[in-house]
Amino acid sequence: MATHQAIVSLMEELQAIDWYRQRADDCDDVQLKEVLVHNMNDEMEHAAMLIEWLRRNVGEFAAQLDKFLGVDGSIA
Ligand SMILES: [Fe+2]
């Protein structure tokens, strides 16, 4: 159950990042654009925390993250 909660929460954080990015891209007010980008970055922090929880608690997630994160060269 906790893994489901983490995955759904991660999905929502990623969705929020995308929404803030789209709004910031279309925003003509400089100050509001800064707020939207700041909020987007906060959502990235939240997403990263959830990914770390998944890494610590779901073995295959940890294996895949170890395989791909921080590795130079081709991702594929
Ligand atoms: Fe968030």
N, CA, C, O and the ligand as a Tripos MOL2 file, in Angstrom:
@<TRIPOS>MOLECULE
protein
  305   303    77     0     0
PROTEIN
NO_CHARGES

@<TRIPOS>ATOM
      1 N           0.8170   -1.2050    0.0000 N.3       1 MET1
      2 CA          0.0000    0.0000    0.0000 C.3       1 MET1
      3 C           0.8570    1.2640    0.0000 C.2       1 MET1
      4 O           0.5520    2.2320   -0.6970 O.2       1 MET1
      5 N           1.9320    1.2440    0.7890 N.am      2 ALA2
      6 CA          2.8020    2.4220    0.8490 C.3       2 ALA2
      7 C           3.4560    2.6860   -0.5030 C.2       2 ALA2
      8 O           3.6200    3.8390   -0.9010 O.2       2 ALA2
      9 N           3.8350    1.6020   -1.2220 N.am      3 THR3
     10 CA          4.4410    1.7930   -2.5380 C.3       3 THR3
     11 C           3.4520    2.4410   -3.4930 C.2       3 THR3
     12 O           3.8190    3.3360   -4.2540 O.2       3 THR3
     13 N           2.2180    2.0020   -3.4590 N.am      4 HIS4
     14 CA          1.1810    2.6310   -4.2890 C.3       4 HIS4
     15 C           1.0600    4.1160   -3.9550 C.2       4 HIS4
     16 O           0.9900    4.9550   -4.8530 O.2       4 HIS4
     17 N           1.0370    4.4320   -2.6790 N.am      5 GLN5
     18 CA          0.9120    5.8290   -2.2650 C.3       5 GLN5
     19 C           2.0940    6.6590   -2.7510 C.2       5 GLN5
     20 O           1.9220    7.8050   -3.1670 O.2       5 GLN5
     21 N           3.2820    6.0900   -2.7000 N.am      6 ALA6
     22 CA          4.4680    6.8080   -3.1670 C.3       6 ALA6
     23 C           4.4210    7.0190   -4.6810 C.2       6 ALA6
     24 O           4.7340    8.1050   -5.1690 O.2       6 ALA6
     25 N           4.0290    5.9780   -5.4210 N.am      7 ILE7
     26 CA          3.9860    6.0800   -6.8840 C.3       7 ILE7
     27 C           2.9370    7.0980   -7.3270 C.2       7 ILE7
     28 O           3.2110    7.9310   -8.1910 O.2       7 ILE7
     29 N           1.7570    7.0390   -6.7530 N.am      8 VAL8
     30 CA          0.6990    7.9980   -7.1210 C.3       8 VAL8
     31 C           1.1250    9.4170   -6.7470 C.2       8 VAL8
     32 O           0.8830   10.3630   -7.4960 O.2       8 VAL8
     33 N           1.7550    9.5560   -5.5960 N.am      9 SER9
     34 CA          2.2330   10.8830   -5.1940 C.3       9 SER9
     35 C           3.2940   11.3920   -6.1580 C.2       9 SER9
     36 O           3.3040   12.5740   -6.5030 O.2       9 SER9
     37 N           4.1960   10.4990   -6.5990 N.am     10 LEU10
     38 CA          5.2160   10.8960   -7.5760 C.3      10 LEU10
     39 C           4.5600   11.3320   -8.8820 C.2      10 LEU10
     40 O           4.9620   12.3310   -9.4780 O.2      10 LEU10
     41 N           3.5630   10.5930   -9.3210 N.am     11 MET11
     42 CA          2.8420   10.9760  -10.5340 C.3      11 MET11
     43 C           2.2540   12.3840  -10.3980 C.2      11 MET11
     44 O           2.3180   13.1840  -11.3310 O.2      11 MET11
     45 N           1.6850   12.6730   -9.2330 N.am     12 GLU12
     46 CA          1.0750   13.9890   -9.0150 C.3      12 GLU12
     47 C           2.1310   15.0950   -8.9670 C.2      12 GLU12
     48 O           1.9040   16.1980   -9.4630 O.2      12 GLU12
     49 N           3.2720   14.7980   -8.3770 N.am     13 GLU13
     50 CA          4.3410   15.8110   -8.3450 C.3      13 GLU13
     51 C           4.8510   16.0930   -9.7520 C.2      13 GLU13
     52 O           5.0930   17.2480  -10.1010 O.2      13 GLU13
     53 N           5.0160   15.0490  -10.5650 N.am     14 LEU14
     54 CA          5.4770   15.2420  -11.9410 C.3      14 LEU14
     55 C           4.4410   16.0190  -12.7540 C.2      14 LEU14
     56 O           4.7910   16.8640  -13.5770 O.2      14 LEU14
     57 N           3.1720   15.7250  -12.5150 N.am     15 GLN15
     58 CA          2.1130   16.4570  -13.1980 C.3      15 GLN15
     59 C           2.1540   17.9330  -12.7950 C.2      15 GLN15
     60 O           1.9910   18.8140  -13.6400 O.2      15 GLN15
     61 N           2.3680   18.1980  -11.5170 N.am     16 ALA16
     62 CA          2.4400   19.5770  -11.0440 C.3      16 ALA16
     63 C           3.6300   20.3090  -11.6790 C.2      16 ALA16
     64 O           3.5210   21.4760  -12.0550 O.2      16 ALA16
     65 N           4.7660   19.6100  -11.7940 N.am     17 ILE17
     66 CA          5.9300   20.2070  -12.4540 C.3      17 ILE17
     67 C           5.5580   20.6270  -13.8750 C.2      17 ILE17
     68 O           5.8870   21.7300  -14.3130 O.2      17 ILE17
     69 N           4.8770   19.7460  -14.5810 N.am     18 ASP18
     70 CA          4.5010   20.0320  -15.9660 C.3      18 ASP18
     71 C           3.5210   21.1970  -16.0420 C.2      18 ASP18
     72 O           3.6430   22.0590  -16.9120 O.2      18 ASP18
     73 N           2.5500   21.2250  -15.1330 N.am     19 TRP19
     74 CA          1.5880   22.3350  -15.1300 C.3      19 TRP19
     75 C           2.2790   23.6690  -14.8640 C.2      19 TRP19
     76 O           2.0360   24.6500  -15.5670 O.2      19 TRP19
     77 N           3.1480   23.7040  -13.8400 N.am     20 TYR20
     78 CA          3.8490   24.9570  -13.5370 C.3      20 TYR20
     79 C           4.7340   25.3790  -14.7090 C.2      20 TYR20
     80 O           4.8160   26.5650  -15.0300 O.2      20 TYR20
     81 N           5.3910   24.4190  -15.3440 N.am     21 ARG21
     82 CA          6.2480   24.7380  -16.4890 C.3      21 ARG21
     83 C           5.4390   25.3660  -17.6270 C.2      21 ARG21
     84 O           5.8370   26.3740  -18.2100 O.2      21 ARG21
     85 N           4.3000   24.7480  -17.9260 N.am     22 GLN22
     86 CA          3.4560   25.2780  -18.9990 C.3      22 GLN22
     87 C           2.9510   26.6740  -18.6650 C.2      22 GLN22
     88 O           2.9450   27.5590  -19.5190 O.2      22 GLN22
     89 N           2.5260   26.8690  -17.4150 N.am     23 ARG23
     90 CA          2.0190   28.1900  -17.0200 C.3      23 ARG23
     91 C           3.1330   29.2170  -17.0650 C.2      23 ARG23
     92 O           2.9160   30.3320  -17.5400 O.2      23 ARG23
     93 N           4.3100   28.8780  -16.5880 N.am     24 ALA24
     94 CA          5.4370   29.8070  -16.6040 C.3      24 ALA24
     95 C           5.8110   30.1560  -18.0330 C.2      24 ALA24
     96 O           6.1060   31.3140  -18.3300 O.2      24 ALA24
     97 N           5.8040   29.1770  -18.9180 N.am     25 ASP25
     98 CA          6.1560   29.4290  -20.3170 C.3      25 ASP25
     99 C           5.1890   30.4180  -20.9620 C.2      25 ASP25
    100 O           5.5940   31.2090  -21.8140 O.2      25 ASP25
    101 N           3.9180   30.3830  -20.5660 N.am     26 ASP26
    102 CA          2.9050   31.2490  -21.1780 C.3      26 ASP26
    103 C           2.6990   32.5460  -20.4230 C.2      26 ASP26
    104 O           1.9410   33.3990  -20.8850 O.2      26 ASP26
    105 N           3.3410   32.7290  -19.2830 N.am     27 CYS27
    106 CA          3.0720   33.8870  -18.4290 C.3      27 CYS27
    107 C           3.8270   35.1240  -18.9290 C.2      27 CYS27
    108 O           5.0310   35.0730  -19.1830 O.2      27 CYS27
    109 N           3.0970   36.2290  -19.0640 N.am     28 ASP28
    110 CA          3.7010   37.4840  -19.5240 C.3      28 ASP28
    111 C           4.1520   38.3720  -18.3660 C.2      28 ASP28
    112 O           4.9130   39.3160  -18.5750 O.2      28 ASP28
    113 N           3.6950   38.0830  -17.1540 N.am     29 ASP29
    114 CA          4.0650   38.8710  -15.9810 C.3      29 ASP29
    115 C           5.3680   38.3090  -15.4100 C.2      29 ASP29
    116 O           5.4300   37.1430  -15.0200 O.2      29 ASP29
    117 N           6.3960   39.1380  -15.3640 N.am     30 VAL30
    118 CA          7.7280   38.6650  -14.9680 C.3      30 VAL30
    119 C           7.7400   38.1250  -13.5390 C.2      30 VAL30
    120 O           8.3170   37.0680  -13.2840 O.2      30 VAL30
    121 N           7.1070   38.8430  -12.6050 N.am     31 GLN31
    122 CA          7.1220   38.3890  -11.2160 C.3      31 GLN31
    123 C           6.3390   37.0960  -11.0350 C.2      31 GLN31
    124 O           6.7810   36.1930  -10.3250 O.2      31 GLN31
    125 N           5.1810   37.0050  -11.6730 N.am     32 LEU32
    126 CA          4.3970   35.7730  -11.5580 C.3      32 LEU32
    127 C           5.1450   34.6030  -12.1850 C.2      32 LEU32
    128 O           5.1040   33.4840  -11.6710 O.2      32 LEU32
    129 N           5.8280   34.8650  -13.2960 N.am     33 LYS33
    130 CA          6.6270   33.8130  -13.9340 C.3      33 LYS33
    131 C           7.6890   33.2750  -12.9640 C.2      33 LYS33
    132 O           7.9240   32.0690  -12.8870 O.2      33 LYS33
    133 N           8.3260   34.2000  -12.2240 N.am     34 GLU34
    134 CA          9.3320   33.7760  -11.2410 C.3      34 GLU34
    135 C           8.7080   32.9100  -10.1560 C.2      34 GLU34
    136 O           9.2990   31.9150   -9.7370 O.2      34 GLU34
    137 N           7.5200   33.2830   -9.7030 N.am     35 VAL35
    138 CA          6.8300   32.4900   -8.6800 C.3      35 VAL35
    139 C           6.5020   31.1030   -9.2220 C.2      35 VAL35
    140 O           6.6940   30.1010   -8.5320 O.2      35 VAL35
    141 N           6.0150   31.0470  -10.4420 N.am     36 LEU36
    142 CA          5.6380   29.7680  -11.0350 C.3      36 LEU36
    143 C           6.8580   28.8580  -11.2050 C.2      36 LEU36
    144 O           6.7750   27.6540  -10.9620 O.2      36 LEU36
    145 N           7.9830   29.4310  -11.6190 N.am     37 VAL37
    146 CA          9.2080   28.6290  -11.7690 C.3      37 VAL37
    147 C           9.7010   28.1600  -10.3960 C.2      37 VAL37
    148 O          10.1420   27.0200  -10.2440 O.2      37 VAL37
    149 N           9.6210   29.0510   -9.3960 N.am     38 HIS38
    150 CA          9.9960   28.6610   -8.0230 C.3      38 HIS38
    151 C           9.1330   27.4910   -7.5600 C.2      38 HIS38
    152 O           9.6420   26.5110   -7.0170 O.2      38 HIS38
    153 N           7.8320   27.5990   -7.7790 N.am     39 ASN39
    154 CA          6.9210   26.5270   -7.3650 C.3      39 ASN39
    155 C           7.2250   25.2340   -8.1180 C.2      39 ASN39
    156 O           7.1750   24.1480   -7.5400 O.2      39 ASN39
    157 N           7.5360   25.3520   -9.3970 N.am     40 MET40
    158 CA          7.8990   24.1660  -10.1850 C.3      40 MET40
    159 C           9.1220   23.4740   -9.5770 C.2      40 MET40
    160 O           9.1650   22.2490   -9.4670 O.2      40 MET40
    161 N          10.1060   24.2730   -9.1880 N.am     41 ASN41
    162 CA         11.3140   23.6880   -8.5950 C.3      41 ASN41
    163 C          11.0180   23.0180   -7.2580 C.2      41 ASN41
    164 O          11.6170   21.9970   -6.9230 O.2      41 ASN41
    165 N          10.0810   23.6040   -6.4890 N.am     42 ASP42
    166 CA          9.6640   22.9470   -5.2420 C.3      42 ASP42
    167 C           9.0490   21.5790   -5.5290 C.2      42 ASP42
    168 O           9.2790   20.6210   -4.7910 O.2      42 ASP42
    169 N           8.2700   21.4940   -6.6000 N.am     43 GLU43
    170 CA          7.6620   20.2090   -6.9560 C.3      43 GLU43
    171 C           8.7370   19.1940   -7.3520 C.2      43 GLU43
    172 O           8.5840   17.9960   -7.1100 O.2      43 GLU43
    173 N           9.8190   19.6710   -7.9580 N.am     44 MET44
    174 CA         10.9310   18.7690   -8.2860 C.3      44 MET44
    175 C          11.5570   18.2170   -7.0130 C.2      44 MET44
    176 O          11.9390   17.0490   -6.9580 O.2      44 MET44
    177 N          11.6610   19.0630   -5.9850 N.am     45 GLU45
    178 CA         12.1710   18.5870   -4.6990 C.3      45 GLU45
    179 C          11.2650   17.4870   -4.1490 C.2      45 GLU45
    180 O          11.7460   16.4560   -3.6800 O.2      45 GLU45
    181 N           9.9750   17.7070   -4.2090 N.am     46 HIS46
    182 CA          9.0260   16.7160   -3.7090 C.3      46 HIS46
    183 C           9.1510   15.4110   -4.5010 C.2      46 HIS46
    184 O           9.1430   14.3230   -3.9250 O.2      46 HIS46
    185 N           9.2670   15.5320   -5.8200 N.am     47 ALA47
    186 CA          9.4110   14.3370   -6.6520 C.3      47 ALA47
    187 C          10.6880   13.5830   -6.2950 C.2      47 ALA47
    188 O          10.6890   12.3550   -6.2130 O.2      47 ALA47
    189 N          11.7650   14.3170   -6.0870 N.am     48 ALA48
    190 CA         13.0450   13.6720   -5.7560 C.3      48 ALA48
    191 C          12.9510   12.9290   -4.4140 C.2      48 ALA48
    192 O          13.5100   11.8430   -4.2570 O.2      48 ALA48
    193 N          12.2460   13.5220   -3.4600 N.am     49 MET49
    194 CA         12.0800   12.8540   -2.1640 C.3      49 MET49
    195 C          11.3160   11.5460   -2.3230 C.2      49 MET49
    196 O          11.6440   10.5550   -1.6700 O.2      49 MET49
    197 N          10.3160   11.5320   -3.1730 N.am     50 LEU50
    198 CA          9.5460   10.3090   -3.3970 C.3      50 LEU50
    199 C          10.3800    9.2570   -4.1270 C.2      50 LEU50
    200 O          10.3020    8.0690   -3.8120 O.2      50 LEU50
    201 N          11.1720    9.6940   -5.0960 N.am     51 ILE51
    202 CA         12.0510    8.7480   -5.7950 C.3      51 ILE51
    203 C          13.0240    8.1270   -4.8020 C.2      51 ILE51
    204 O          13.3060    6.9300   -4.8650 O.2      51 ILE51
    205 N          13.5320    8.9390   -3.8910 N.am     52 GLU52
    206 CA         14.4490    8.3960   -2.8720 C.3      52 GLU52
    207 C          13.7280    7.4050   -1.9640 C.2      52 GLU52
    208 O          14.3040    6.3880   -1.5760 O.2      52 GLU52
    209 N          12.4780    7.6900   -1.6240 N.am     53 TRP53
    210 CA         11.7200    6.7290   -0.8110 C.3      53 TRP53
    211 C          11.5720    5.4150   -1.5770 C.2      53 TRP53
    212 O          11.7550    4.3370   -1.0110 O.2      53 TRP53
    213 N          11.2410    5.5110   -2.8620 N.am     54 LEU54
    214 CA         11.0940    4.3020   -3.6820 C.3      54 LEU54
    215 C          12.4170    3.5450   -3.7650 C.2      54 LEU54
    216 O          12.4400    2.3150   -3.7170 O.2      54 LEU54
    217 N          13.5180    4.2870   -3.8890 N.am     55 ARG55
    218 CA         14.8280    3.6310   -3.9550 C.3      55 ARG55
    219 C          15.1060    2.8390   -2.6790 C.2      55 ARG55
    220 O          15.6460    1.7340   -2.7250 O.2      55 ARG55
    221 N          14.7360    3.4110   -1.5610 N.am     56 ARG56
    222 CA         15.0180    2.7650   -0.2740 C.3      56 ARG56
    223 C          14.0900    1.5960    0.0280 C.2      56 ARG56
    224 O          14.4200    0.7240    0.8320 O.2      56 ARG56
    225 N          12.9240    1.5820   -0.6210 N.am     57 ASN57
    226 CA         11.9020    0.6120   -0.2300 C.3      57 ASN57
    227 C          11.4760   -0.3790   -1.2980 C.2      57 ASN57
    228 O          10.7760   -1.3460   -1.0020 O.2      57 ASN57
    229 N          11.8940   -0.1480   -2.5450 N.am     58 VAL58
    230 CA         11.5130   -1.0530   -3.6400 C.3      58 VAL58
    231 C          12.8080   -1.4820   -4.3310 C.2      58 VAL58
    232 O          13.4560   -0.6890   -5.0140 O.2      58 VAL58
    233 N          13.1690   -2.7470   -4.1390 N.am     59 GLY59
    234 CA         14.4580   -3.2350   -4.5950 C.3      59 GLY59
    235 C          14.7270   -3.0300   -6.0730 C.2      59 GLY59
    236 O          15.8250   -2.6200   -6.4490 O.2      59 GLY59
    237 N          13.7370   -3.3090   -6.9210 N.am     60 GLU60
    238 CA         13.9590   -3.1660   -8.3600 C.3      60 GLU60
    239 C          14.1460   -1.7030   -8.7410 C.2      60 GLU60
    240 O          14.8990   -1.3920   -9.6640 O.2      60 GLU60
    241 N          13.4600   -0.8010   -8.0300 N.am     61 PHE61
    242 CA         13.6750    0.6310   -8.2650 C.3      61 PHE61
    243 C          15.1280    0.9850   -7.9750 C.2      61 PHE61
    244 O          15.7710    1.6910   -8.7520 O.2      61 PHE61
    245 N          15.6350    0.4920   -6.8600 N.am     62 ALA62
    246 CA         17.0200    0.7700   -6.4850 C.3      62 ALA62
    247 C          17.9800    0.2350   -7.5410 C.2      62 ALA62
    248 O          18.9570    0.8950   -7.8950 O.2      62 ALA62
    249 N          17.6970   -0.9610   -8.0370 N.am     63 ALA63
    250 CA         18.5740   -1.5590   -9.0460 C.3      63 ALA63
    251 C          18.5810   -0.7240  -10.3280 C.2      63 ALA63
    252 O          19.6380   -0.4890  -10.9140 O.2      63 ALA63
    253 N          17.4030   -0.2800  -10.7590 N.am     64 GLN64
    254 CA         17.3220    0.4960  -11.9960 C.3      64 GLN64
    255 C          17.9430    1.8800  -11.8250 C.2      64 GLN64
    256 O          18.6040    2.3810  -12.7350 O.2      64 GLN64
    257 N          17.7340    2.4950  -10.6710 N.am     65 LEU65
    258 CA         18.3350    3.8110  -10.4280 C.3      65 LEU65
    259 C          19.8500    3.6980  -10.3720 C.2      65 LEU65
    260 O          20.5570    4.5500  -10.9110 O.2      65 LEU65
    261 N          20.3500    2.6610   -9.7300 N.am     66 ASP66
    262 CA         21.8030    2.4490   -9.6910 C.3      66 ASP66
    263 C          22.3630    2.2470  -11.0960 C.2      66 ASP66
    264 O          23.4870    2.6520  -11.3930 O.2      66 ASP66
    265 N          21.5700    1.6180  -11.9490 N.am     67 LYS67
    266 CA         22.0090    1.3170  -13.3180 C.3      67 LYS67
    267 C          22.0890    2.5690  -14.1850 C.2      67 LYS67
    268 O          22.9750    2.6810  -15.0330 O.2      67 LYS67
    269 N          21.1530    3.5280  -13.9740 N.am     68 PHE68
    270 CA         21.0370    4.6430  -14.9080 C.3      68 PHE68
    271 C          21.4500    6.0090  -14.3640 C.2      68 PHE68
    272 O          21.8900    6.8580  -15.1400 O.2      68 PHE68
    273 N          21.3250    6.2500  -13.0620 N.am     69 LEU69
    274 CA         21.6000    7.5890  -12.5420 C.3      69 LEU69
    275 C          23.0920    7.8340  -12.3980 C.2      69 LEU69
    276 O          23.8330    6.9800  -11.9130 O.2      69 LEU69
    277 N          23.5200    9.0140  -12.8260 N.am     70 GLY70
    278 CA         24.8980    9.4190  -12.6500 C.3      70 GLY70
    279 C          25.8790    8.6960  -13.5500 C.2      70 GLY70
    280 O          27.0890    8.7310  -13.3230 O.2      70 GLY70
    281 N          25.3480    8.0370  -14.5780 N.am     71 VAL71
    282 CA         26.2110    7.2920  -15.5000 C.3      71 VAL71
    283 C          26.3880    8.1110  -16.7770 C.2      71 VAL71
    284 O          25.4050    8.5730  -17.3560 O.2      71 VAL71
    285 N          27.6050    8.2890  -17.2120 N.am     72 ASP72
    286 CA         27.8650    9.0120  -18.4590 C.3      72 ASP72
    287 C          27.6380    8.1030  -19.6500 C.2      72 ASP72
    288 O          27.5530    6.8820  -19.5170 O.2      72 ASP72
    289 N          27.5430    8.7200  -20.8120 N.am     73 GLY73
    290 CA         27.3690    7.9520  -22.0410 C.3      73 GLY73
    291 C          25.9200    7.7760  -22.3850 C.2      73 GLY73
    292 O          25.0570    8.4680  -21.8450 O.2      73 GLY73
    293 N          25.6420    6.8530  -23.2810 N.am     74 SER74
    294 CA         24.2920    6.6430  -23.7760 C.3      74 SER74
    295 C          23.3600    6.1610  -22.6630 C.2      74 SER74
    296 O          23.7180    5.2870  -21.8730 O.2      74 SER74
    297 N          22.1700    6.7390  -22.6150 N.am     75 ILE75
    298 CA         21.1850    6.3060  -21.6290 C.3      75 ILE75
    299 C          20.6060    4.9540  -22.0350 C.2      75 ILE75
    300 O          20.3650    4.0950  -21.1870 O.2      75 ILE75
    301 N          20.3880    4.7750  -23.3070 N.am     76 ALA76
    302 CA         19.7860    3.5300  -23.7960 C.3      76 ALA76
    303 C          20.7860    2.3930  -23.7640 C.2      76 ALA76
    304 O          20.4550    1.2680  -24.1400 O.2      76 ALA76
    305 FE          4.4660   18.9210   -4.2880 Fe       77 LIG77
@<TRIPOS>BOND
     1     1     2 1
     2     2     3 1
     3     3     4 2
     4     3     5 am
     5     5     6 1
     6     6     7 1
     7     7     8 2
     8     7     9 am
     9     9    10 1
    10    10    11 1
    11    11    12 2
    12    11    13 am
    13    13    14 1
    14    14    15 1
    15    15    16 2
    16    15    17 am
    17    17    18 1
    18    18    19 1
    19    19    20 2
    20    19    21 am
    21    21    22 1
    22    22    23 1
    23    23    24 2
    24    23    25 am
    25    25    26 1
    26    26    27 1
    27    27    28 2
    28    27    29 am
    29    29    30 1
    30    30    31 1
    31    31    32 2
    32    31    33 am
    33    33    34 1
    34    34    35 1
    35    35    36 2
    36    35    37 am
    37    37    38 1
    38    38    39 1
    39    39    40 2
    40    39    41 am
    41    41    42 1
    42    42    43 1
    43    43    44 2
    44    43    45 am
    45    45    46 1
    46    46    47 1
    47    47    48 2
    48    47    49 am
    49    49    50 1
    50    50    51 1
    51    51    52 2
    52    51    53 am
    53    53    54 1
    54    54    55 1
    55    55    56 2
    56    55    57 am
    57    57    58 1
    58    58    59 1
    59    59    60 2
    60    59    61 am
    61    61    62 1
    62    62    63 1
    63    63    64 2
    64    63    65 am
    65    65    66 1
    66    66    67 1
    67    67    68 2
    68    67    69 am
    69    69    70 1
    70    70    71 1
    71    71    72 2
    72    71    73 am
    73    73    74 1
    74    74    75 1
    75    75    76 2
    76    75    77 am
    77    77    78 1
    78    78    79 1
    79    79    80 2
    80    79    81 am
    81    81    82 1
    82    82    83 1
    83    83    84 2
    84    83    85 am
    85    85    86 1
    86    86    87 1
    87    87    88 2
    88    87    89 am
    89    89    90 1
    90    90    91 1
    91    91    92 2
    92    91    93 am
    93    93    94 1
    94    94    95 1
    95    95    96 2
    96    95    97 am
    97    97    98 1
    98    98    99 1
    99    99   100 2
   100    99   101 am
   101   101   102 1
   102   102   103 1
   103   103   104 2
   104   103   105 am
   105   105   106 1
   106   106   107 1
   107   107   108 2
   108   107   109 am
   109   109   110 1
   110   110   111 1
   111   111   112 2
   112   111   113 am
   113   113   114 1
   114   114   115 1
   115   115   116 2
   116   115   117 am
   117   117   118 1
   118   118   119 1
   119   119   120 2
   120   119   121 am
   121   121   122 1
   122   122   123 1
   123   123   124 2
   124   123   125 am
   125   125   126 1
   126   126   127 1
   127   127   128 2
   128   127   129 am
   129   129   130 1
   130   130   131 1
   131   131   132 2
   132   131   133 am
   133   133   134 1
   134   134   135 1
   135   135   136 2
   136   135   137 am
   137   137   138 1
   138   138   139 1
   139   139   140 2
   140   139   141 am
   141   141   142 1
   142   142   143 1
   143   143   144 2
   144   143   145 am
   145   145   146 1
   146   146   147 1
   147   147   148 2
   148   147   149 am
   149   149   150 1
   150   150   151 1
   151   151   152 2
   152   151   153 am
   153   153   154 1
   154   154   155 1
   155   155   156 2
   156   155   157 am
   157   157   158 1
   158   158   159 1
   159   159   160 2
   160   159   161 am
   161   161   162 1
   162   162   163 1
   163   163   164 2
   164   163   165 am
   165   165   166 1
   166   166   167 1
   167   167   168 2
   168   167   169 am
   169   169   170 1
   170   170   171 1
   171   171   172 2
   172   171   173 am
   173   173   174 1
   174   174   175 1
   175   175   176 2
   176   175   177 am
   177   177   178 1
   178   178   179 1
   179   179   180 2
   180   179   181 am
   181   181   182 1
   182   182   183 1
   183   183   184 2
   184   183   185 am
   185   185   186 1
   186   186   187 1
   187   187   188 2
   188   187   189 am
   189   189   190 1
   190   190   191 1
   191   191   192 2
   192   191   193 am
   193   193   194 1
   194   194   195 1
   195   195   196 2
   196   195   197 am
   197   197   198 1
   198   198   199 1
   199   199   200 2
   200   199   201 am
   201   201   202 1
   202   202   203 1
   203   203   204 2
   204   203   205 am
   205   205   206 1
   206   206   207 1
   207   207   208 2
   208   207   209 am
   209   209   210 1
   210   210   211 1
   211   211   212 2
   212   211   213 am
   213   213   214 1
   214   214   215 1
   215   215   216 2
   216   215   217 am
   217   217   218 1
   218   218   219 1
   219   219   220 2
   220   219   221 am
   221   221   222 1
   222   222   223 1
   223   223   224 2
   224   223   225 am
   225   225   226 1
   226   226   227 1
   227   227   228 2
   228   227   229 am
   229   229   230 1
   230   230   231 1
   231   231   232 2
   232   231   233 am
   233   233   234 1
   234   234   235 1
   235   235   236 2
   236   235   237 am
   237   237   238 1
   238   238   239 1
   239   239   240 2
   240   239   241 am
   241   241   242 1
   242   242   243 1
   243   243   244 2
   244   243   245 am
   245   245   246 1
   246   246   247 1
   247   247   248 2
   248   247   249 am
   249   249   250 1
   250   250   251 1
   251   251   252 2
   252   251   253 am
   253   253   254 1
   254   254   255 1
   255   255   256 2
   256   255   257 am
   257   257   258 1
   258   258   259 1
   259   259   260 2
   260   259   261 am
   261   261   262 1
   262   262   263 1
   263   263   264 2
   264   263   265 am
   265   265   266 1
   266   266   267 1
   267   267   268 2
   268   267   269 am
   269   269   270 1
   270   270   271 1
   271   271   272 2
   272   271   273 am
   273   273   274 1
   274   274   275 1
   275   275   276 2
   276   275   277 am
   277   277   278 1
   278   278   279 1
   279   279   280 2
   280   279   281 am
   281   281   282 1
   282   282   283 1
   283   283   284 2
   284   283   285 am
   285   285   286 1
   286   286   287 1
   287   287   288 2
   288   287   289 am
   289   289   290 1
   290   290   291 1
   291   291   292 2
   292   291   293 am
   293   293   294 1
   294   294   295 1
   295   295   296 2
   296   295   297 am
   297   297   298 1
   298   298   299 1
   299   299   300 2
   300   299   301 am
   301   301   302 1
   302   302   303 1
   303   303   304 2
@<TRIPOS>SUBSTRUCTURE
     1 MET1         2 RESIDUE 1 A MET
     2 ALA2         6 RESIDUE 1 A ALA
     3 THR3        10 RESIDUE 1 A THR
     4 HIS4        14 RESIDUE 1 A HIS
     5 GLN5        18 RESIDUE 1 A GLN
     6 ALA6        22 RESIDUE 1 A ALA
     7 ILE7        26 RESIDUE 1 A ILE
     8 VAL8        30 RESIDUE 1 A VAL
     9 SER9        34 RESIDUE 1 A SER
    10 LEU10       38 RESIDUE 1 A LEU
    11 MET11       42 RESIDUE 1 A MET
    12 GLU12       46 RESIDUE 1 A GLU
    13 GLU13       50 RESIDUE 1 A GLU
    14 LEU14       54 RESIDUE 1 A LEU
    15 GLN15       58 RESIDUE 1 A GLN
    16 ALA16       62 RESIDUE 1 A ALA
    17 ILE17       66 RESIDUE 1 A ILE
    18 ASP18       70 RESIDUE 1 A ASP
    19 TRP19       74 RESIDUE 1 A TRP
    20 TYR20       78 RESIDUE 1 A TYR
    21 ARG21       82 RESIDUE 1 A ARG
    22 GLN22       86 RESIDUE 1 A GLN
    23 ARG23       90 RESIDUE 1 A ARG
    24 ALA24       94 RESIDUE 1 A ALA
    25 ASP25       98 RESIDUE 1 A ASP
    26 ASP26      102 RESIDUE 1 A ASP
    27 CYS27      106 RESIDUE 1 A CYS
    28 ASP28      110 RESIDUE 1 A ASP
    29 ASP29      114 RESIDUE 1 A ASP
    30 VAL30      118 RESIDUE 1 A VAL
    31 GLN31      122 RESIDUE 1 A GLN
    32 LEU32      126 RESIDUE 1 A LEU
    33 LYS33      130 RESIDUE 1 A LYS
    34 GLU34      134 RESIDUE 1 A GLU
    35 VAL35      138 RESIDUE 1 A VAL
    36 LEU36      142 RESIDUE 1 A LEU
    37 VAL37      146 RESIDUE 1 A VAL
    38 HIS38      150 RESIDUE 1 A HIS
    39 ASN39      154 RESIDUE 1 A ASN
    40 MET40      158 RESIDUE 1 A MET
    41 ASN41      162 RESIDUE 1 A ASN
    42 ASP42      166 RESIDUE 1 A ASP
    43 GLU43      170 RESIDUE 1 A GLU
    44 MET44      174 RESIDUE 1 A MET
    45 GLU45      178 RESIDUE 1 A GLU
    46 HIS46      182 RESIDUE 1 A HIS
    47 ALA47      186 RESIDUE 1 A ALA
    48 ALA48      190 RESIDUE 1 A ALA
    49 MET49      194 RESIDUE 1 A MET
    50 LEU50      198 RESIDUE 1 A LEU
    51 ILE51      202 RESIDUE 1 A ILE
    52 GLU52      206 RESIDUE 1 A GLU
    53 TRP53      210 RESIDUE 1 A TRP
    54 LEU54      214 RESIDUE 1 A LEU
    55 ARG55      218 RESIDUE 1 A ARG
    56 ARG56      222 RESIDUE 1 A ARG
    57 ASN57      226 RESIDUE 1 A ASN
    58 VAL58      230 RESIDUE 1 A VAL
    59 GLY59      234 RESIDUE 1 A GLY
    60 GLU60      238 RESIDUE 1 A GLU
    61 PHE61      242 RESIDUE 1 A PHE
    62 ALA62      246 RESIDUE 1 A ALA
    63 ALA63      250 RESIDUE 1 A ALA
    64 GLN64      254 RESIDUE 1 A GLN
    65 LEU65      258 RESIDUE 1 A LEU
    66 ASP66      262 RESIDUE 1 A ASP
    67 LYS67      266 RESIDUE 1 A LYS
    68 PHE68      270 RESIDUE 1 A PHE
    69 LEU69      274 RESIDUE 1 A LEU
    70 GLY70      278 RESIDUE 1 A GLY
    71 VAL71      282 RESIDUE 1 A VAL
    72 ASP72      286 RESIDUE 1 A ASP
    73 GLY73      290 RESIDUE 1 A GLY
    74 SER74      294 RESIDUE 1 A SER
    75 ILE75      298 RESIDUE 1 A ILE
    76 ALA76      302 RESIDUE 1 A ALA
    77 LIG77      305 GROUP 0 **** ****
